[in-house]
Amino acid sequence: MRQHLAHVGWHLFTAAAVVSLVICVAALVIWPVGHWRRLYFKYCFGVTQIEIQTEAGTLAVGRYEFPRAVPRGWGGATRDLDADSPSGPFDFGRLHKDRLRPDDNLYDCVWCPHWFVVALFGVMPTVWFVRFRRRRVRLLKGRCIGCGYDLRATPGRCPECGTIPRLPRNPPMQRTAAGTGALK
């Protein structure tokens, strides 16, 4: 049961790492565009609109709430940068606008530099790759994928942590014997 949960956990971690990698790559792709154009994507849910925007090296996520329903669906555009758009490399912020009158829009927004998004969402894929590589090397060398213990003497179960190993397609002893021509 414990191994099954660990296996499911590894798959969930892999899925989260893939999503994180997609966000990281998307931020890397739109980063240079945001220095010369204002680019935004939005989706309207009726009275609520979610917007992602890049401008002058920053990435912003905003939420509008309109007093009346607006058409549902996706939208987006590119525009020239405003004269006051340039921002520094450490431009983090939050903006909140309440309704002053019943026909006003409610607005919330947070923004941060692109490098921060890339660094934040680049950590999980990096950790996944290191763990994947370590597990693969251990498996190919005939070691326990959990703790790294040498399993040549006890191939059925790891005496250190109790893990039941998956057998590699070509364990080290078979590779040695195959290389000398002993397995014919």
N, C-alpha and C positions, 0 to 999 in steps of 0.2 A: 504494500500500500504506500509506504514511504517513497519508494522508488517511482511509483506511478505519479505521485504528487510532484516529485522533483522533475519528472519528465514533462508533465503538464506545465509546471513553472518555467522550464526552459523554453517551451513553445510560446508561452505568453511573453516571456522576456524577448524572444526573437521577434514576435509580432510588434511589440512596443519599439524595439530597435529599428525595425523597418519603417514604421511610421515616423520615428524621430529622424531617420536618415532622409526620408522624403522631405520633411520640413526643412532640414538643414540644407539640402541641395536646392530647394526652392528659394530659400533665403539667399544662398550664394548666387543663384541665377539672376534674381531681381535686384541684388545689391548695386551693381554698376548702373542699371537703368534708373534707379532712384536718384542718382547724382545729376542727371540731366533732364529727367522728365518726372512728373508726378503721376504715379500709376495707382489705380485702385480697383478693387473688386468688391461687389456687394451682393447681398441676398436679402430680399424683403419677405417677411413672414405675414404681412398685412399691416399692422400698426408698428411692428418692430423691424428694424433693418440692422444687419450686421455688416461691418465694412472692414476690409484690410487695405491699408494704404502704405505706399513707400514714397518717401520724399526726402531728398537731401541727406541720404545715408541713414535715415531712421525708418523703422517699421512700426506702424500704428494699427491697433485694433480698436474699433469704435462700435458703439451701439446707439442708434437713434430710436426714439419712441415718438411717433407722430400722433397728433390729436385725432386724426381720421385714418381709416384704412387706405393704403396705397396699393397699387398693383403688385401681386406676388411675382417672384422670379429673380433671376440673376441679372446683374448689370456690371458695368465697368467702363473705364475710360482712361485715357492718358491726357495730361495737360502740361503746359509749360510750368516751370517752377516760378513761384512768387519771388519778388525781390527780397523779401525777408526770410526766405526759406533756409539759407545755409545754417547748419547747426554743427556743434562740435562733436568730437568722438565719444563724449560721455553725456549725451543728451538723453536723459531719462525723464519721463514725466507722466502726469495724469491730469485730465481735464474733466470737469463735471459741470453741466449747465442744467439748472432746474427750470421748470416752467414758471415764468413770471405772469403770463396770461394763459387762459384756457386754450388758446390756439397756438401756443408756442410748442416747439419740439424739445423733448428731453434728450440730453446727449451725455454719454460717458465715453472716455477714450483713454487708453494708455499707450505709451510709445517708448521705444528703446532703440539703440543703434543696431544695425545689422550684425556687426561683429559679435554682439552679445547673444543674439538669436542663434548664430552659427555655432558659437562656443557652447551654449547651453544644450542645443539639440545634437551636437556632435559628440558629446560625452558617451551617451548610451550606445551608439553604434561602435565606438572605439572599445568600450568595455566588452561588448558582445564579441567583437573580432578577437580580442586577446583571449577571452575565455574559450571561444571556439577553437582557436589555434592550439591552446594548451591541451584541451580535451583530445583533439585529433592527434597531436604528437604523442600523448600518453597512450592512446589506443593503438597507434601504429608500433610503439615500442613494447607493447605487451604489459603496460602498467595500468593500474586502477585509474579510471577517469575521475574518481572522486578525490583521492588523496595522493596518487602518484606512486603507490607501493608496487614493487616488482611482483607480478603475478605468475612468473614462470613455474614456481614450485606449487602454487595453489591456484590453478586456473578456474576453479568453480566458484570461489567467493573470496573477496578480499579479507584477510585476517585483521587488517587495521580498522576498516570502517564498515565492513559487512556488505559492501556493494557486490551485486552479482554482475560481473562484467559482460559486455557484449564482446563476442570474439571477433577480432579483426579478420578480414578476408585472407590475409597473408601474415600470420604472426611471425615474430622474429626468428623462432627456431625453424620454421618452414622456409623462411627466406634464406637462412644460412645453409640448410640442407639442399635447397633448390640451386643455390649458387655454386655448390661444389659438385653437383651432378649426382648426389646420393639418392635422390628420389626418382628413379627411373623404372 
